[in-house]
Amino acid sequence: MRNKWYWAFKHIFFGPALRVWNRPWSEGMDRIPESGSAILASSHQAVMDSFYFPLLCPRQITFLAKSEYFTTPGFVGRLQKWFFSSVGQVPIDRVNKEASDAMLASAERIIGRGDLFGIYPEGTRSPDGRIYKGRTGMARIALTTGEKVIPIAMINTRKANPIGSWIPRPVRVGMRVGEPIDPRVWAAERNLDPQDHATARAFTDYVMKQLSELTGEPYVDVYASDVKASLQAGHGYPEGAEPGSEAR
C-alpha cells in the first residue's frame, strides 16, 4: 500500500471504529490476487461501500469517483475534495460525452501499474437494494485490457448507511467475492467479438447477474439512474422496474 492517507484512514481514523460498529465480514477474499492488477466490479448500495470493502481488502483499491466530489463548493465540498484526493481516488465526469473514453484511459493507467481498479457498474447507488442494469464501461475496460473481473457483492450496507444518512447505523455488513471472470475467454466461449459493443453489453449483463446471485437480490433490467429520475419526478417506477416485476 503506497498511499499514506489511505493507510491512515483504514488503520487509524475510520477502520478500527467501523470494525467495532459494523463488524464487517467477508467471503472469498482470497480470490483477489495478492499482487498484480484486477478489476473489482461491485454492487452499489451505499456511499459507505467505498469504506467497508477497502477496510477488509488487504490491498489498496483505486476507485473512479464522480467529479462532483471534487467540485462541490463550500466547506463540505472542500472536505470531500481533500478526502478523495488524499486517498488517491480519480475523478470522472459522468455527464460529459467524452467521459467513457476518459474512464477507459484512467482505468488503463491504474491497471497498467499493477493496481486494483474498483468500479460500480450500476453507475449509481441502487434506489431500493435490488441489482440494476450495468453500464458497459466496466466491460469495455475488461475486454480492451484483457483484465479479469472479480464480482464484489455488498451485503447490508444500505441498511447501515441509508441514502441521505451521514452516520452509519450499527448494522453488521458483509462482502462476498465471486470467482474471477476472464472477459476474453468468456467471449471466445460464446464466439463473440471482444471489440463489438454487443459483446460489452452481454458481458455487462452477465456480471450483473453474478452480482444478483452473490447478493441474493433480484436483477432489474433497467438503469438505476432512470428509476431514480422517475421517482424524483413523481412518476413512480418505470414499466418493468416495479418491485416484484423482475419475478414475472
VEXTORLO-685693 format. One record per residue (C-alpha): residue in one letter; chain; x, y, z. Coordinates in Angstrom, 3 decimals, padded with zeros to 6 digits. Last residue first. Layout:
// residues N
r	c	px	py	pz
A	A	X	Y	Z
...
This chain:
// residues 248
r	c	px	py	pz
R	A	-042.600	-012.284	-013.790
A	A	-040.090	-012.222	-010.912
E	A	-038.493	-008.942	-012.076
S	A	-041.886	-007.240	-011.714
G	A	-041.840	-007.696	-007.934
P	A	-040.797	-004.125	-007.215
E	A	-041.675	-002.103	-010.329
A	A	-038.803	-001.856	-012.818
G	A	-040.544	-003.193	-015.908
E	A	-042.507	-000.015	-016.535
P	A	-040.809	002.918	-014.841
Y	A	-041.265	003.192	-011.060
G	A	-043.246	006.144	-009.766
H	A	-043.896	009.274	-011.806
G	A	-043.171	011.759	-009.017
A	A	-040.233	013.389	-010.808
Q	A	-037.892	012.045	-008.143
L	A	-039.207	008.523	-008.741
S	A	-038.694	008.765	-012.500
A	A	-035.179	010.165	-012.138
K	A	-034.250	007.480	-009.618
V	A	-035.540	004.722	-011.886
D	A	-033.646	006.111	-014.861
S	A	-030.438	006.299	-012.783
A	A	-030.923	002.687	-011.674
Y	A	-030.817	001.567	-015.308
V	A	-033.440	-001.077	-016.126
D	A	-033.046	-004.853	-016.434
V	A	-033.740	-005.436	-012.730
Y	A	-031.891	-008.316	-011.040
P	A	-033.334	-009.649	-007.796
E	A	-031.161	-009.633	-004.622
G	A	-029.406	-012.719	-003.238
T	A	-026.198	-010.709	-003.083
L	A	-023.985	-013.255	-004.834
E	A	-026.697	-014.288	-007.286
S	A	-027.500	-010.684	-008.230
L	A	-023.795	-009.924	-008.552
Q	A	-023.422	-012.801	-010.994
K	A	-026.414	-011.383	-012.856
M	A	-024.618	-008.053	-013.091
V	A	-021.518	-009.776	-014.480
Y	A	-023.513	-011.499	-017.239
D	A	-025.365	-008.300	-018.163
T	A	-022.034	-006.484	-018.513
F	A	-020.664	-009.290	-020.685
A	A	-023.704	-009.100	-022.961
R	A	-023.441	-005.324	-023.362
A	A	-019.700	-005.475	-023.992
T	A	-020.301	-008.205	-026.566
A	A	-022.952	-006.091	-028.292
H	A	-020.409	-003.267	-028.491
D	A	-018.167	-005.495	-030.606
Q	A	-014.428	-005.418	-029.900
P	A	-014.392	-008.701	-027.960
D	A	-016.111	-010.451	-030.919
L	A	-018.320	-013.227	-029.591
N	A	-017.993	-016.949	-030.257
R	A	-019.556	-017.753	-026.878
E	A	-016.505	-019.499	-025.420
A	A	-014.362	-016.782	-027.012
A	A	-016.252	-014.023	-025.175
W	A	-015.808	-015.646	-021.745
V	A	-012.151	-016.361	-022.535
R	A	-011.749	-012.691	-023.432
P	A	-013.515	-011.460	-020.313
D	A	-011.632	-013.712	-017.832
I	A	-014.024	-013.881	-014.873
P	A	-012.716	-014.075	-011.303
E	A	-014.970	-016.090	-008.952
G	A	-017.087	-014.004	-006.620
V	A	-016.140	-012.007	-003.531
R	A	-018.870	-011.661	-000.930
M	A	-018.832	-008.602	001.318
G	A	-020.568	-008.074	004.657
V	A	-022.260	-005.574	006.903
R	A	-023.460	-005.815	010.507
V	A	-025.829	-002.987	011.344
P	A	-024.818	-000.416	013.965
R	A	-026.075	002.548	011.886
P	A	-023.670	004.668	009.879
I	A	-023.674	008.441	010.442
W	A	-024.300	010.642	007.402
S	A	-027.693	009.398	006.201
G	A	-029.274	010.548	002.930
I	A	-029.455	007.102	001.349
P	A	-029.357	004.504	004.115
N	A	-025.919	003.661	005.581
A	A	-026.092	000.530	007.720
K	A	-029.204	-000.799	005.989
R	A	-027.757	000.013	002.569
T	A	-024.523	-001.725	003.577
N	A	-026.475	-004.911	004.257
I	A	-024.347	-007.048	001.886
M	A	-022.036	-005.678	-000.804
A	A	-021.310	-008.175	-003.568
I	A	-017.949	-007.935	-005.349
P	A	-017.560	-009.533	-008.791
I	A	-013.920	-010.047	-009.896
V	A	-013.203	-009.076	-013.497
K	A	-010.054	-010.358	-015.156
E	A	-008.013	-007.958	-017.287
G	A	-007.991	-008.446	-021.065
T	A	-007.235	-004.732	-021.399
T	A	-009.847	-003.864	-024.027
L	A	-012.371	-006.515	-022.969
A	A	-012.103	-005.555	-019.296
I	A	-012.252	-001.794	-019.851
R	A	-015.149	-002.086	-022.272
A	A	-016.936	-004.406	-019.839
M	A	-016.635	-001.921	-016.970
G	A	-017.838	000.917	-019.202
T	A	-020.917	-001.058	-020.279
R	A	-023.278	000.427	-017.712
G	A	-024.979	-002.134	-015.522
K	A	-028.674	-002.913	-015.221
Y	A	-029.840	-002.869	-011.618
I	A	-029.299	-005.112	-008.596
R	A	-032.021	-004.640	-005.978
G	A	-031.448	-002.666	-002.780
D	A	-034.101	000.011	-003.329
P	A	-032.617	003.014	-005.147
S	A	-029.407	001.167	-006.059
R	A	-026.475	003.550	-005.812
T	A	-025.118	004.985	-009.030
G	A	-023.155	003.876	-012.084
E	A	-024.586	000.350	-011.991
P	A	-021.121	-000.915	-012.966
Y	A	-019.583	000.286	-009.664
I	A	-015.828	000.260	-010.288
G	A	-012.663	-000.627	-008.405
F	A	-009.261	-000.969	-010.077
L	A	-006.645	-002.967	-008.185
D	A	-003.114	-001.924	-009.099
G	A	-000.472	-003.341	-011.456
R	A	000.752	-000.064	-012.961
G	A	-001.062	-000.800	-016.206
I	A	-004.316	-001.469	-014.369
I	A	-004.395	002.068	-012.989
R	A	-003.305	003.628	-016.283
E	A	-005.783	001.528	-018.273
A	A	-008.561	002.559	-015.891
S	A	-007.816	006.242	-016.387
A	A	-007.840	005.865	-020.186
L	A	-011.077	003.881	-020.130
M	A	-012.739	006.432	-017.853
A	A	-011.662	009.285	-020.106
D	A	-013.054	007.467	-023.144
S	A	-016.395	006.970	-021.398
A	A	-016.474	010.544	-020.098
E	A	-016.166	012.051	-023.590
K	A	-019.852	012.931	-023.749
N	A	-019.509	014.701	-020.391
V	A	-022.125	013.562	-017.883
R	A	-020.246	011.025	-015.740
D	A	-017.217	013.266	-015.276
I	A	-014.565	011.140	-013.577
P	A	-012.409	011.983	-010.588
V	A	-009.661	009.502	-009.552
Q	A	-009.285	008.347	-005.938
G	A	-005.836	008.530	-004.364
V	A	-006.779	008.545	-000.684
S	A	-005.852	012.203	-000.281
S	A	-007.755	013.273	-003.403
F	A	-010.980	011.729	-002.101
F	A	-010.563	013.315	001.320
W	A	-009.418	016.744	000.166
K	A	-012.177	017.009	-002.423
Q	A	-014.806	015.933	000.083
L	A	-013.595	018.446	002.662
R	A	-013.570	021.240	000.085
G	A	-017.124	020.354	-000.915
V	A	-018.289	020.221	002.695
F	A	-016.778	023.650	003.307
G	A	-018.366	025.272	000.270
P	A	-018.464	024.398	-003.414
T	A	-018.783	020.861	-004.886
T	A	-016.042	020.295	-007.487
F	A	-014.078	017.229	-006.349
Y	A	-016.911	015.015	-005.098
E	A	-018.980	016.226	-008.048
S	A	-016.435	014.547	-010.355
K	A	-017.796	011.108	-009.535
A	A	-015.132	008.854	-008.027
L	A	-013.205	006.251	-010.036
F	A	-011.974	003.771	-007.466
T	A	-008.390	002.823	-006.657
I	A	-008.127	-000.120	-004.274
Q	A	-005.303	-000.642	-001.788
R	A	-004.572	-004.237	-000.848
P	A	-005.613	-006.326	002.154
C	A	-009.312	-005.863	001.310
L	A	-011.262	-005.638	004.551
L	A	-011.372	-001.861	005.011
P	A	-011.345	-001.307	001.256
F	A	-014.734	-003.073	001.179
Y	A	-016.304	-001.150	004.041
F	A	-015.222	002.371	003.076
S	A	-016.210	002.641	-000.601
D	A	-019.431	000.790	000.206
M	A	-020.073	003.616	002.695
V	A	-021.770	005.668	-000.013
A	A	-024.414	002.944	-000.086
Q	A	-025.848	000.051	-002.080
H	A	-023.513	-000.319	-005.035
S	A	-022.711	-003.756	-006.428
S	A	-019.018	-004.092	-007.095
A	A	-016.857	-004.833	-010.113
L	A	-013.264	-005.243	-008.905
I	A	-010.995	-005.177	-011.948
A	A	-007.626	-006.851	-011.398
S	A	-003.952	-005.901	-011.354
G	A	-000.920	-007.574	-009.868
S	A	-000.220	-008.828	-006.366
E	A	-002.037	-010.767	-003.653
P	A	-004.774	-011.580	-006.153
I	A	-008.397	-011.182	-005.005
R	A	-009.946	-014.649	-004.823
D	A	-008.586	-014.979	-001.269
M	A	-011.319	-012.537	-000.162
G	A	-013.847	-015.288	-000.803
E	A	-016.255	-014.401	001.997
S	A	-016.126	-011.256	004.109
W	A	-017.336	-009.960	007.448
P	A	-017.809	-006.430	008.759
R	A	-018.486	-005.892	012.481
N	A	-020.453	-002.642	011.858
W	A	-019.548	-000.563	014.922
V	A	-016.404	-002.412	016.078
R	A	-014.809	-002.795	012.646
L	A	-016.086	000.653	011.689
A	A	-014.299	002.227	014.672
P	A	-010.994	000.488	013.871
G	A	-011.155	001.485	010.187
F	A	-012.046	005.169	010.418
F	A	-009.078	007.189	011.738
I	A	-006.272	004.712	012.447
H	A	-005.953	001.643	010.203
K	A	-008.015	002.446	007.111
F	A	-007.870	006.241	007.261
A	A	-004.128	006.125	007.971
W	A	-003.372	003.603	005.233
Y	A	-005.285	005.610	002.621
W	A	-003.505	008.749	003.867
K	A	-000.117	007.067	003.441
N	A	-000.743	005.897	-000.135
R	A	001.705	003.157	-001.207
M	A	000.000	000.000	000.000
